[in-house]
């Protein structure tokens, strides 16, 4: 699995995989481009 980043906020035993989707605008063509990244987050819960 290709990960964009890993966030270790707390000393917890649970890891969550987050799929983050955002849009970027190409400056030359002006078209929107969808960017999908997967990240791991270490936390007590989803909130």
C-alpha positions in Angstrom: 0.0 0.0 0.0 1.3 3.4 -0.9 1.0 5.9 1.9 1.2 9.7 1.6 1.8 10.3 5.3 1.7 8.9 8.8 0.3 10.8 11.7 1.3 9.7 15.3 -0.7 12.0 17.6 -0.8 9.8 20.7 0.7 6.7 22.1 -2.3 4.5 21.2 -2.6 0.9 19.9 -5.2 1.7 17.2 -4.2 2.7 13.7 -6.7 4.0 11.2 -6.3 4.2 7.5 -7.8 7.3 6.0 -8.6 7.9 2.4 -8.3 11.7 1.6 -9.6 13.1 -1.6 -9.0 16.7 -2.7 -9.1 18.6 -5.9 -6.3 20.7 -7.3 -6.5 23.2 -10.3 -3.9 22.9 -13.0 -2.6 26.5 -13.6 -1.9 26.0 -17.3 -5.1 24.3 -18.4 -7.4 25.5 -15.6 -8.9 22.0 -15.2 -9.6 20.4 -11.9 -7.6 17.3 -11.0 -8.7 14.8 -8.3 -5.9 13.7 -6.0 -6.4 10.6 -3.7 -4.0 9.9 -0.8 -4.0 7.2 1.9 -2.8 8.1 5.4 -2.3 6.2 8.7 -3.4 7.9 11.9 -2.6 6.7 15.4 -5.4 7.7 17.8 -7.9 6.6 20.4 -10.9 6.9 18.0 -12.1 8.3 14.7 -13.1 11.7 16.1 
